[in-house]
């Protein structure tokens, strides 16, 4: 027998199939060890045949086989072809997406533990007291872990009982179950007429993709669960994606309530062992529902009936490493392959998705009311310009302080949202204007008061706080801007009796970091939750009646054509955390631009008005979806080499442009706005195209110019143009 193997090397020169001798144990989809170039490396079996075109003396044998059953399912190879064609990556890079990293590198295996069972009474000497105690114990507690038994009575005594046949030791596979404390009561809620209509619309529509546009609190999650239940009844499986790891425990709880052990969780916050076991539960068919963030779209499920992408507008659904894929695009591939339904849900759909729905390409389902018929929270605009004129230099407006005081006196909870972490955004010398920047990245450092350190949020580098300016020696150092840490400090001064939690990337370390903070807040062990984007969407806290949004207009001023859309989405999403149960909710939106049209639409929850205005603006300016922004990035540690590569890329694309002038709206080469990150210089060729016609050629140019020293890659409508 001959196996066709793709070696696990991400290089175009070996991006092909190699043949090896194999026996009957080798199946398509197995991971194997093979001799290659004088060493033994990993590979993926993509085919098995009884004959070969090559002479036997030139064919080597597979060294070992990893998996039974095969790790990769048949769909992987179909998706691999599509991903390689679309994103111009080697086959090995595409196949890696389907396996947990530690599993692929062999750093994690199945966990086995030994257990002791009572077998039969045996005669013991009077002096063998420990043996007698151990035998009595195991007789009453058969199935005790062997190591625990040895710790209690001594290994010599226990081993003696094993030799005499009194105890039998059995090795058993143990599943490392993540978040075992996340569970529920299994209560299925009665659907409202609007929810039932939504479920029926998904069930009966012939369209592959469905967009559920429902206001915050309209019961989208219950619709998702009902759709999943119907697919399971048909013997199918489902994938449920959420944008933030912080949302996963909440969704996992609801899935475990309804579907018990059929739900498995996949995300980067798990330990390697937990991710390995959860992955195999899905691969073996023990679990039928995969829940997780972006990478869970590659879950090893067969016969998929539904793929659900909650908060579909979120930028986290776009990969920022090779291959730079769109999760929705991969979901469409899997839905097509399996004949599955793809359900996108959001209170603020992306402009691209809403266009598709408006044009009838998606099935549009609209939910305009909250599940409990509660009104959407009232949004109060606080003009921070007036606060400054009144002499208020704090981060909190008078309106927010008053509403916070009222909420706390009523025994309710509040959320304070700020889209940045740390104590202050920048550290500036007031004498000469020096701004503290990272040595490895072209970005300002953020001050963290608890550690008295300056940190880079791009590479993680830490610096001592400056006692004086390194440029002029001046000691007038000012903290500019406000971070989450500073907000907590200020709140403690305003409300000394309030219990405050902070949730950002600095406070959620560890695999259960998100869950522990959210659990404390849900159990009302804190009065105020201060956080960044990870608290802005999806969470349901019945006692929250107030949301404060600090610097609401900050994202409006980013140099990005999506800045208005993202600001509207963010305000709507974070506002939706308020007033979801009993008391009416309120939102205090602090801004220095109260007259901005985006804020007016957000205050009235007018998505359709925002959408119409945004589309008119983009059409007049020729921005997506009326064009395609394409960026070819060149990065490397050697500035001269990166610059030479940039020129090579630029002139190669320019040759294409000269033959296709009608396809180009804009074309230029330049430094990236952030010139250096993690010690690597960054250049870019930026263009605006009328469509995707030339993308394959541009991808080929990027691949051909990439090297071991300089990385070149393509981004389409990049989420971040910095």
C-alpha positions as CSV (number, residue, x, y, z in Angstrom):
1,X,0.0,0.0,0.0
2,X,1.1,3.6,-0.7
3,X,0.1,6.7,1.2
4,X,0.0,10.1,-0.3
5,X,1.3,12.5,2.4
6,X,1.4,16.3,2.7
7,X,4.4,17.1,5.0
8,X,3.7,19.6,7.8
9,X,6.1,22.3,6.4
10,X,4.7,25.7,5.5
11,X,6.8,26.3,2.4
12,X,5.7,26.5,-1.2
13,X,8.7,24.4,-2.4
14,X,7.3,21.3,-0.6
15,X,3.6,22.1,-1.2
16,X,2.8,18.8,-2.9
17,X,2.1,15.2,-2.1
18,X,4.8,12.7,-1.3
19,X,4.4,8.9,-1.4
20,X,5.4,6.4,1.3
21,X,5.0,2.7,1.9
22,X,2.3,2.0,4.4
23,X,0.3,-0.9,5.9
24,X,-3.5,-1.3,6.4
25,X,-3.5,0.7,9.6
26,X,-2.9,3.9,7.6
27,X,-6.2,5.7,6.6
28,X,-6.9,8.9,4.9
29,X,-6.9,11.7,7.5
30,X,-4.3,10.1,9.8
31,X,-1.3,12.1,11.1
32,X,1.9,10.3,10.5
33,X,5.7,10.5,11.1
34,X,7.7,10.3,7.9
35,X,11.3,10.5,6.9
36,X,12.0,13.7,5.0
37,X,15.2,15.4,4.0
38,X,17.3,13.5,6.5
39,X,15.0,13.9,9.4
40,X,11.6,12.6,10.6
41,X,8.7,15.1,10.5
42,X,4.9,15.1,10.8
43,X,2.6,14.7,7.8
44,X,-1.0,14.3,6.9
45,X,-2.3,11.4,4.8
46,X,-4.5,12.7,2.0
47,X,-4.8,9.5,0.0
48,X,-4.1,5.7,0.0
49,X,-3.6,3.6,-3.1
50,X,-2.4,0.1,-4.1
51,X,0.0,1.3,-6.7
52,X,2.5,4.0,-7.4
53,X,4.1,5.6,-10.4
54,X,7.5,5.7,-8.7
55,X,10.0,2.8,-8.5
56,X,9.8,1.0,-5.2
57,X,13.5,1.6,-4.4
58,X,12.8,5.4,-4.3
59,X,9.9,5.1,-1.8
60,X,10.5,5.2,1.9
61,X,8.2,3.9,4.6
62,X,6.0,5.7,7.1
63,X,7.7,5.7,10.5
64,X,4.6,5.7,12.8
65,X,0.9,6.5,12.8
66,X,-0.8,8.8,15.3
67,X,-4.5,8.6,15.1
68,X,-7.3,6.0,15.4
69,X,-9.8,7.1,14.1
70,X,-8.1,9.5,11.6
71,X,-7.9,13.0,13.0
72,X,-8.9,14.8,9.8
73,X,-12.4,14.2,8.4
74,X,-13.1,14.1,4.6
75,X,-14.4,17.6,4.6
76,X,-11.0,19.0,5.7
77,X,-9.5,18.2,2.3
78,X,-12.3,19.9,0.4
79,X,-11.9,22.9,2.6
80,X,-8.2,22.8,2.3
81,X,-8.4,23.1,-1.5
82,X,-10.8,26.0,-1.2
83,X,-8.7,27.8,1.4
84,X,-5.5,27.3,-0.6
85,X,-7.1,28.6,-3.8
86,X,-8.7,31.6,-2.0
87,X,-5.9,32.8,0.2
88,X,-2.8,31.4,-1.7
89,X,-1.3,29.4,1.3
90,X,0.5,26.1,1.3
91,X,-1.7,23.0,2.0
92,X,0.0,22.3,5.3
93,X,-0.9,25.8,6.5
94,X,-4.6,25.2,5.6
95,X,-4.6,21.7,7.3
96,X,-3.1,23.1,10.5
97,X,-6.3,25.1,11.0
98,X,-8.2,21.9,11.7
99,X,-6.0,20.7,14.6
100,X,-5.2,22.2,18.1
101,X,-1.6,23.4,18.0
102,X,-0.4,21.3,20.9
103,X,-1.9,18.2,19.3
104,X,-0.2,18.9,16.0
105,X,3.2,19.3,17.6
106,X,2.7,16.2,19.8
107,X,2.9,18.1,23.1
108,X,-0.3,16.8,24.5
109,X,-1.8,13.3,24.6
110,X,-4.7,11.4,26.1
111,X,-4.8,11.4,29.9
112,X,-5.0,8.0,31.6
113,X,-5.3,7.4,35.4
114,X,-5.1,4.1,37.3
115,X,-8.0,3.1,39.7
116,X,-8.0,0.4,42.3
117,X,-11.0,-2.0,42.6
118,X,-11.8,-4.6,45.3
119,X,-11.4,-8.1,43.9
120,X,-11.6,-10.7,46.7
121,X,-10.7,-11.3,50.4
122,X,-7.2,-12.8,50.9
123,X,-5.6,-14.1,54.1
124,X,-3.2,-11.5,55.7
125,X,-0.7,-11.7,58.5
126,X,-1.5,-10.1,61.8
127,X,1.4,-7.8,61.4
128,X,0.2,-6.5,58.0
129,X,-1.9,-3.8,59.6
130,X,-1.6,-1.3,56.7
131,X,-2.6,-4.0,54.2
132,X,-5.6,-4.8,56.3
133,X,-6.6,-1.1,56.6
134,X,-6.2,-0.6,52.8
135,X,-8.2,-3.7,52.0
136,X,-11.0,-2.6,54.3
137,X,-11.0,0.8,52.7
138,X,-11.0,-0.4,49.1
139,X,-13.7,-2.9,49.9
140,X,-15.9,0.1,51.0
141,X,-14.6,2.5,48.3
142,X,-13.9,0.4,45.2
143,X,-12.8,2.5,42.3
144,X,-10.5,4.8,44.3
145,X,-7.7,6.4,42.4
146,X,-4.6,4.3,42.8
147,X,-2.2,7.1,43.7
148,X,-4.6,8.3,46.4
149,X,-4.8,4.8,47.9
150,X,-0.9,4.6,47.9
151,X,-0.7,8.1,49.6
152,X,-3.1,7.0,52.3
153,X,-1.7,3.5,53.1
154,X,1.7,3.3,51.6
155,X,2.8,2.1,48.2
156,X,4.3,-1.1,49.6
157,X,1.1,-2.2,51.3
158,X,-1.0,-1.5,48.3
159,X,1.3,-3.2,45.8
160,X,1.4,-6.3,48.1
161,X,-2.4,-6.5,48.0
162,X,-2.2,-6.2,44.2
163,X,0.3,-9.1,44.1
164,X,-2.0,-11.3,46.3
165,X,-5.0,-10.6,44.0
166,X,-7.0,-8.7,46.6
167,X,-7.0,-5.5,44.5
168,X,-7.3,-5.0,40.7
169,X,-5.7,-1.9,39.1
170,X,-7.4,-0.7,35.9
171,X,-6.1,2.2,33.7
172,X,-8.9,4.5,32.4
173,X,-9.0,7.4,30.0
174,X,-9.9,10.7,31.7
175,X,-11.6,13.6,30.0
176,X,-10.2,16.9,31.1
177,X,-13.5,18.7,31.3
178,X,-13.2,22.5,31.1
179,X,-15.4,24.8,33.2
180,X,-17.1,21.9,35.1
181,X,-18.7,24.5,37.4
182,X,-20.5,26.1,34.4
183,X,-23.9,24.3,34.3
184,X,-27.6,24.9,34.5
185,X,-31.0,23.3,35.3
186,X,-32.0,22.3,31.8
187,X,-35.2,24.4,31.5
188,X,-36.4,25.0,28.0
189,X,-38.1,28.4,27.7
190,X,-41.4,28.9,25.8
191,X,-40.9,30.8,22.6
192,X,-42.7,34.1,22.0
193,X,-44.6,34.4,18.8
194,X,-41.8,36.6,17.3
195,X,-39.2,33.9,18.2
196,X,-41.3,31.1,16.8
197,X,-41.8,33.0,13.6
198,X,-38.0,33.5,13.4
199,X,-37.3,29.8,13.9
200,X,-40.0,28.9,11.3
201,X,-38.5,31.4,8.8
202,X,-35.0,29.7,9.2
203,X,-36.6,26.3,8.9
204,X,-38.7,27.0,5.8
205,X,-36.6,29.4,3.8
206,X,-34.7,27.8,0.9
207,X,-31.9,30.4,1.3
208,X,-28.6,29.1,2.8
209,X,-27.7,32.2,4.8
210,X,-30.1,33.9,7.4
211,X,-29.6,37.2,9.1
212,X,-31.4,37.7,12.4
213,X,-31.4,41.4,13.0
214,X,-32.8,41.7,16.5
215,X,-32.5,44.5,19.1
216,X,-30.5,43.8,22.2
217,X,-32.5,41.6,24.6
218,X,-34.9,40.4,21.8
219,X,-34.2,36.7,22.6
220,X,-31.8,35.7,19.7
221,X,-30.1,33.1,21.9
222,X,-33.3,31.1,22.5
223,X,-33.8,31.1,18.8
224,X,-30.3,29.7,18.2
225,X,-30.9,27.0,20.8
226,X,-34.2,25.9,19.2
227,X,-32.5,25.7,15.8
228,X,-29.8,23.6,17.3
229,X,-32.3,21.3,19.0
230,X,-34.1,20.7,15.7
231,X,-30.9,19.8,14.0
232,X,-29.9,17.4,16.7
233,X,-33.3,15.7,16.4
234,X,-32.4,15.1,12.8
235,X,-29.1,13.4,13.7
236,X,-27.1,16.4,12.7
237,X,-24.4,18.5,14.5
238,X,-24.0,22.3,15.0
239,X,-21.3,25.0,15.4
240,X,-22.0,28.0,17.6
241,X,-19.6,30.9,17.4
242,X,-19.3,33.9,19.7
243,X,-16.8,36.8,19.2
244,X,-15.2,37.0,22.7
245,X,-13.9,34.3,25.0
246,X,-15.6,36.1,27.8
247,X,-19.0,35.2,26.2
248,X,-18.2,31.5,26.0
249,X,-19.0,30.5,29.6
250,X,-22.4,32.1,29.4
251,X,-23.3,30.4,26.2
252,X,-21.7,27.1,27.3
253,X,-23.9,27.3,30.4
254,X,-27.1,27.6,28.3
255,X,-26.0,24.8,26.0
256,X,-25.2,22.5,28.9
257,X,-28.6,23.3,30.4
258,X,-30.3,22.2,27.2
259,X,-28.1,19.6,25.7
260,X,-26.0,18.2,28.7
261,X,-22.8,16.5,27.5
262,X,-23.4,17.1,23.8
263,X,-21.7,20.5,23.9
264,X,-17.9,20.9,23.7
265,X,-16.0,24.1,24.0
266,X,-13.0,25.1,21.8
267,X,-11.1,28.3,22.4
268,X,-7.5,29.5,23.2
269,X,-8.3,30.1,26.9
270,X,-8.4,26.3,27.7
271,X,-5.4,24.3,28.8
272,X,-3.8,22.2,26.1
273,X,-5.2,19.0,27.7
274,X,-8.7,20.4,27.9
275,X,-8.7,21.5,24.3
276,X,-7.3,18.2,23.2
277,X,-10.1,16.2,25.0
278,X,-12.9,18.5,23.9
279,X,-11.6,18.3,20.3
280,X,-11.6,14.5,20.4
281,X,-15.1,14.5,21.9
282,X,-16.3,16.3,18.8
283,X,-14.3,14.2,16.4
284,X,-15.6,10.9,18.0
285,X,-19.2,12.1,17.8
286,X,-19.6,12.0,21.6
287,X,-20.3,15.8,21.4
288,X,-22.5,17.2,18.7
289,X,-22.2,20.9,19.4
290,X,-19.0,23.0,19.1
291,X,-19.0,26.3,20.9
292,X,-16.1,28.8,20.8
293,X,-14.6,31.9,19.2
294,X,-13.3,32.2,15.6
295,X,-11.2,29.0,15.4
296,X,-14.2,26.8,16.4
297,X,-15.4,27.1,12.8
298,X,-12.8,24.4,12.0
299,X,-14.3,22.0,14.6
300,X,-14.1,18.3,13.5
301,X,-17.8,17.8,13.2
302,X,-19.5,15.8,10.4
303,X,-23.0,16.1,9.1
304,X,-23.4,19.7,10.2
305,X,-27.0,21.0,10.2
306,X,-26.5,24.6,11.5
307,X,-23.7,27.1,11.9
308,X,-24.5,30.1,14.1
309,X,-22.4,33.2,14.3
310,X,-23.5,35.5,17.0
311,X,-22.6,39.2,16.9
312,X,-21.6,38.6,13.3
313,X,-20.5,42.2,12.8
314,X,-17.6,41.8,15.2
315,X,-14.0,42.3,13.9
316,X,-12.7,39.4,15.8
317,X,-14.2,37.1,13.2
318,X,-11.3,38.1,10.8
319,X,-8.0,36.3,11.3
320,X,-4.9,38.5,11.6
321,X,-2.4,35.6,10.9
322,X,-1.9,33.4,7.9
323,X,-4.2,32.5,6.3
324,X,-6.1,35.8,6.9
325,X,-9.5,34.4,6.5
326,X,-13.0,35.7,7.1
327,X,-14.9,33.3,9.5
328,X,-18.2,34.0,7.6
329,X,-16.5,33.1,4.4
330,X,-15.3,29.8,5.8
331,X,-18.7,29.2,7.4
332,X,-20.3,29.6,4.0
333,X,-17.9,26.9,2.6
334,X,-18.8,24.5,5.4
335,X,-22.5,25.2,5.1
336,X,-22.4,24.6,1.4
337,X,-20.5,21.3,1.8
338,X,-22.9,20.0,4.5
339,X,-26.1,21.5,3.1
340,X,-26.4,23.3,6.4
341,X,-28.1,26.5,7.5
342,X,-25.8,29.5,8.3
343,X,-27.4,31.9,10.8
344,X,-25.9,35.3,11.4
345,X,-27.2,37.3,14.3
346,X,-26.7,40.9,15.5
347,X,-28.4,43.9,16.9
348,X,-26.1,46.0,14.6
349,X,-25.3,43.9,11.5
350,X,-22.3,44.7,9.4
351,X,-23.0,47.0,6.5
352,X,-21.9,44.1,4.2
353,X,-24.3,41.6,5.7
354,X,-27.3,44.0,5.8
355,X,-26.8,44.8,2.1
356,X,-26.9,41.1,1.3
357,X,-30.1,40.7,3.3
358,X,-31.6,43.9,1.8
359,X,-30.9,42.6,-1.7
360,X,-32.6,39.3,-0.9
361,X,-29.4,37.2,-1.0
362,X,-29.8,36.4,2.7
363,X,-33.1,35.6,4.5
364,X,-33.7,38.7,6.7
365,X,-35.4,38.1,10.0
366,X,-36.2,41.3,12.1
367,X,-36.9,41.4,15.8
368,X,-37.9,44.9,16.9
369,X,-39.0,44.2,20.5
370,X,-37.3,43.0,23.7
371,X,-38.3,39.6,24.9
372,X,-40.0,40.9,28.1
373,X,-41.5,43.9,26.3
374,X,-39.3,46.1,28.3
375,X,-38.3,49.4,26.5
376,X,-34.8,49.9,25.3
377,X,-32.8,52.0,27.8
378,X,-33.0,55.7,27.6
379,X,-29.7,57.2,26.4
380,X,-28.7,60.5,28.0
381,X,-26.0,62.5,26.2
382,X,-23.5,64.3,28.5
383,X,-21.7,67.1,26.7
384,X,-18.2,67.0,28.2
385,X,-17.3,70.4,26.7
386,X,-19.8,72.0,29.1
387,X,-18.4,69.9,32.0
388,X,-14.9,71.3,31.4
389,X,-16.3,74.9,31.3
390,X,-18.0,74.2,34.6
391,X,-14.6,73.2,36.1
392,X,-15.2,69.5,36.1
393,X,-11.9,67.9,35.1
394,X,-12.8,64.4,36.2
395,X,-13.7,61.4,33.9
396,X,-17.3,61.5,35.1
397,X,-20.0,64.0,34.1
398,X,-22.5,65.3,36.6
399,X,-25.2,63.2,35.0
400,X,-23.2,60.0,35.3
401,X,-22.3,60.7,38.9
402,X,-26.0,61.3,39.8
403,X,-27.2,58.2,37.9
404,X,-24.5,56.1,39.5
405,X,-25.5,57.3,43.0
406,X,-29.2,56.6,42.2
407,X,-28.5,53.1,40.9
408,X,-26.4,52.1,43.9
409,X,-28.9,53.5,46.4
410,X,-31.6,51.4,44.7
411,X,-29.5,48.2,45.1
412,X,-28.9,47.9,41.4
413,X,-25.7,47.4,39.4
414,X,-23.9,49.5,36.9
415,X,-21.4,49.0,34.0
416,X,-18.8,51.6,33.1
417,X,-17.4,51.1,29.6
418,X,-14.1,52.5,28.4
419,X,-12.4,51.2,25.3
420,X,-8.8,51.2,26.7
421,X,-7.0,49.6,29.5
422,X,-4.3,50.8,31.9
423,X,-4.2,53.9,34.1
424,X,-3.6,56.5,31.4
425,X,-3.2,56.4,27.7
426,X,0.1,58.4,27.3
427,X,2.9,59.8,29.4
428,X,4.0,63.3,28.3
429,X,6.8,65.7,29.3
430,X,5.2,69.1,29.8
431,X,8.5,70.8,29.3
432,X,9.5,69.5,25.9
433,X,6.6,67.5,24.6
434,X,8.4,64.1,24.8
435,X,6.0,61.1,24.6
436,X,7.1,57.7,26.0
437,X,7.2,55.1,23.2
438,X,8.1,51.5,22.9
439,X,11.6,50.7,21.6
440,X,10.3,47.7,19.6
441,X,7.1,49.3,18.3
442,X,6.2,52.7,16.9
443,X,3.4,53.2,19.5
444,X,3.0,55.1,22.8
445,X,3.4,53.3,26.1
446,X,0.5,53.1,28.6
447,X,1.0,53.7,32.3
448,X,-0.2,51.0,34.8
449,X,-0.3,52.4,38.3
450,X,-0.7,49.1,40.2
451,X,2.7,48.0,39.0
452,X,4.1,51.5,38.5
453,X,5.1,50.4,35.0
454,X,4.8,51.5,31.4
455,X,3.6,48.8,29.1
456,X,3.4,48.3,25.3
457,X,0.0,46.8,24.4
458,X,1.4,45.6,21.0
459,X,4.4,43.5,22.1
460,X,4.0,43.3,25.9
461,X,7.3,45.0,26.7
462,X,7.5,46.6,30.2
463,X,9.5,49.7,31.2
464,X,10.1,51.5,34.5
465,X,8.1,54.6,35.1
466,X,10.1,57.7,34.1
467,X,11.3,59.8,37.1
468,X,12.3,62.5,34.6
469,X,12.1,63.2,30.9
470,X,15.0,61.3,29.1
471,X,15.2,64.1,26.5
472,X,15.3,67.3,28.5
473,X,15.6,66.0,32.1
474,X,12.4,67.8,33.0
475,X,10.3,66.5,35.9
476,X,6.9,67.8,34.8
477,X,5.5,64.4,33.7
478,X,1.8,64.4,32.9
479,X,-0.5,61.4,32.4
480,X,-2.8,62.1,29.4
481,X,-6.0,60.2,28.8
482,X,-7.9,57.8,31.1
483,X,-7.7,54.0,31.3
484,X,-9.8,51.4,33.1
485,X,-7.4,51.3,36.0
486,X,-7.7,55.0,36.5
487,X,-11.5,54.8,36.3
488,X,-11.6,52.3,39.1
489,X,-9.3,54.4,41.2
490,X,-11.6,57.5,40.7
491,X,-14.8,55.5,41.3
492,X,-13.4,54.3,44.7
493,X,-12.9,57.9,45.7
494,X,-16.5,58.9,44.6
495,X,-18.2,55.8,46.0
496,X,-15.9,54.4,48.8
497,X,-18.6,51.8,49.9
498,X,-19.2,50.4,46.4
499,X,-17.6,47.1,45.4
500,X,-15.9,47.5,42.0
501,X,-14.6,44.9,39.5
502,X,-12.4,45.6,36.6
503,X,-12.4,43.5,33.4
504,X,-9.7,44.0,30.7
505,X,-6.8,42.0,29.3
506,X,-4.8,42.8,32.4
507,X,-7.3,41.3,34.9
508,X,-8.4,38.1,33.0
509,X,-5.2,36.1,33.2
510,X,-5.7,32.4,33.4
511,X,-8.1,30.2,31.6
512,X,-11.0,31.0,33.9
513,X,-10.2,34.7,34.4
514,X,-13.2,35.9,32.4
515,X,-15.6,33.5,34.0
516,X,-14.6,34.3,37.6
517,X,-15.1,38.1,37.2
518,X,-18.4,37.7,35.4
519,X,-19.6,35.1,37.9
520,X,-18.9,37.5,40.8
521,X,-20.8,40.3,39.1
522,X,-23.7,38.0,38.2
523,X,-23.9,36.9,41.8
524,X,-24.1,40.6,42.8
525,X,-20.7,40.4,44.7
526,X,-19.9,43.7,43.1
527,X,-21.9,46.9,42.4
528,X,-19.9,48.3,39.4
529,X,-18.2,46.5,36.6
530,X,-15.6,48.6,34.7
531,X,-14.3,47.2,31.5
532,X,-13.3,47.3,27.8
533,X,-14.9,45.8,24.8
534,X,-15.1,42.4,26.4
535,X,-18.1,43.6,28.5
536,X,-19.8,45.4,25.7
537,X,-21.8,42.6,24.1
538,X,-23.8,39.5,24.8
539,X,-23.9,39.6,28.6
540,X,-27.2,39.4,30.4
541,X,-27.1,40.9,34.0
542,X,-30.7,41.4,35.3
543,X,-29.7,43.9,38.0
544,X,-27.8,46.2,35.7
545,X,-29.9,49.4,35.2
546,X,-27.2,51.8,34.3
547,X,-24.4,51.9,31.7
548,X,-21.9,54.7,31.5
549,X,-20.0,55.1,28.3
550,X,-16.8,57.2,28.7
551,X,-15.2,58.8,25.6
552,X,-18.1,57.5,23.4
553,X,-16.8,59.4,20.4
554,X,-13.2,58.3,20.7
555,X,-13.6,55.7,17.8
556,X,-15.2,58.3,15.6
557,X,-11.9,60.0,15.1
558,X,-9.9,57.0,13.9
559,X,-8.6,57.3,10.3
560,X,-10.8,54.4,9.1
561,X,-13.8,54.4,6.8
562,X,-15.6,52.1,9.3
563,X,-15.2,54.5,12.2
564,X,-18.8,55.6,12.1
565,X,-20.1,52.0,11.8
566,X,-18.0,50.8,14.6
567,X,-19.0,53.7,16.9
568,X,-22.7,53.0,16.2
569,X,-22.3,49.3,16.9
570,X,-20.3,49.8,20.1
571,X,-22.8,52.3,21.6
572,X,-25.8,50.1,20.7
573,X,-24.2,47.0,22.0
574,X,-23.0,48.3,25.3
575,X,-26.2,50.2,25.9
576,X,-28.1,46.9,25.5
577,X,-26.6,45.6,28.7
578,X,-28.9,48.0,30.7
579,X,-32.5,47.4,31.8
580,X,-32.8,43.8,30.6
581,X,-35.1,42.7,33.4
582,X,-37.1,44.6,36.0
583,X,-36.3,48.3,36.3
584,X,-36.0,50.6,33.3
585,X,-32.5,51.0,32.0
586,X,-30.5,54.1,31.5
587,X,-27.3,55.0,29.6
588,X,-25.1,58.0,30.1
589,X,-23.1,58.6,26.9
590,X,-20.3,61.1,27.5
591,X,-19.0,62.9,24.4
592,X,-17.1,65.9,23.1
593,X,-19.1,65.7,19.8
594,X,-22.8,65.6,20.8
595,X,-23.9,67.0,17.5
596,X,-22.4,64.1,15.5
597,X,-25.0,62.3,13.3
598,X,-23.7,58.9,14.3
599,X,-24.6,59.6,18.0
600,X,-28.0,60.8,17.0
601,X,-28.8,57.6,15.3
602,X,-27.4,55.6,18.2
603,X,-29.5,57.5,20.8
604,X,-32.7,56.6,18.9
605,X,-31.6,53.0,18.1
606,X,-32.2,53.9,14.4
607,X,-30.2,51.2,12.6
608,X,-32.0,51.7,9.3
609,X,-31.5,55.4,9.3
610,X,-27.8,54.9,10.1
611,X,-27.5,52.3,7.4
612,X,-29.1,54.5,4.7
613,X,-26.9,57.4,5.6
614,X,-23.7,55.2,5.7
615,X,-24.4,53.7,2.3
616,X,-25.0,57.1,0.8
617,X,-21.7,58.3,2.3
618,X,-19.7,55.3,1.1
619,X,-21.2,55.4,-2.4
620,X,-20.2,59.1,-2.8
621,X,-16.7,58.5,-1.5
622,X,-16.2,55.1,-3.3
623,X,-15.4,53.1,-0.2
624,X,-16.5,49.5,0.5
625,X,-18.8,47.9,-0.4
626,X,-18.6,50.1,-3.5
627,X,-14.9,49.2,-3.8
628,X,-12.3,46.8,-2.3
629,X,-9.5,48.1,-0.2
630,X,-6.4,45.9,-0.7
631,X,-3.3,46.2,1.3
632,X,0.0,44.3,0.7
633,X,2.1,44.4,3.9
634,X,5.8,44.0,3.9
635,X,7.5,43.4,7.3
636,X,10.9,42.4,8.4
637,X,13.8,43.1,10.8
638,X,16.1,44.4,8.1
639,X,14.8,47.9,7.0
640,X,16.9,47.9,3.8
641,X,15.7,44.4,2.7
642,X,12.1,45.2,3.5
643,X,12.3,48.4,1.5
644,X,13.8,46.5,-1.5
645,X,11.0,43.9,-1.2
646,X,8.4,46.7,-1.1
647,X,9.7,48.2,-4.4
648,X,9.6,44.7,-6.0
649,X,6.0,44.2,-4.9
650,X,5.0,47.7,-6.0
651,X,6.5,47.5,-9.5
652,X,5.0,44.0,-10.0
653,X,1.5,45.3,-9.1
654,X,2.1,48.5,-11.1
655,X,2.6,46.3,-14.2
656,X,-0.8,44.8,-13.6
657,X,-2.3,48.2,-13.0
658,X,-1.1,49.6,-16.3
659,X,-2.9,46.8,-18.1
660,X,-6.1,47.2,-16.0
661,X,-6.4,51.0,-15.3
662,X,-10.2,50.8,-15.0
663,X,-9.9,48.4,-12.0
664,X,-7.8,50.8,-9.9
665,X,-9.3,53.8,-8.0
666,X,-6.2,54.4,-5.8
667,X,-2.6,53.0,-5.8
668,X,0.5,53.9,-3.8
669,X,3.3,52.6,-1.6
670,X,4.3,54.0,1.8
671,X,5.3,53.3,5.4
672,X,2.5,51.8,7.5
673,X,1.0,54.3,9.9
674,X,2.6,52.3,12.7
675,X,6.1,52.0,11.3
676,X,7.4,49.3,13.6
677,X,5.8,46.5,15.7
678,X,7.8,43.9,17.8
679,X,11.0,45.1,16.2
680,X,9.9,44.6,12.6
681,X,9.6,47.5,10.2
682,X,6.3,47.8,8.3
683,X,5.7,49.0,4.7
684,X,2.6,48.7,2.6
685,X,1.3,49.0,-0.9
686,X,-2.2,50.4,-0.6
687,X,-4.9,50.2,-3.3
688,X,-8.6,50.6,-3.8
689,X,-10.0,48.3,-6.5
690,X,-13.4,48.2,-8.2
691,X,-13.7,44.4,-7.5
692,X,-11.9,41.2,-6.8
693,X,-10.9,40.4,-10.4
694,X,-7.2,41.1,-9.8
695,X,-6.9,39.6,-6.3
696,X,-5.4,36.2,-7.4
697,X,-2.6,38.0,-9.2
698,X,-1.9,40.2,-6.2
699,X,-1.8,37.2,-3.9
700,X,0.7,35.5,-6.2
701,X,3.0,38.5,-6.2
702,X,2.9,38.5,-2.4
703,X,3.7,34.8,-2.2
704,X,6.6,35.2,-4.8
705,X,8.2,38.0,-2.8
706,X,7.9,36.5,0.7
707,X,11.2,35.0,2.1
708,X,12.7,33.8,5.3
709,X,13.8,37.4,6.1
710,X,10.8,39.4,4.8
711,X,7.1,38.5,5.2
712,X,4.7,39.7,2.5
713,X,0.9,39.2,2.9
714,X,-2.4,40.5,1.5
715,X,-5.3,42.0,3.5
716,X,-8.7,42.7,2.1
717,X,-10.7,45.5,3.6
718,X,-8.4,45.3,6.7
719,X,-10.0,45.8,10.1
720,X,-7.2,48.0,11.2
721,X,-5.4,50.2,8.7
722,X,-2.7,51.3,11.3
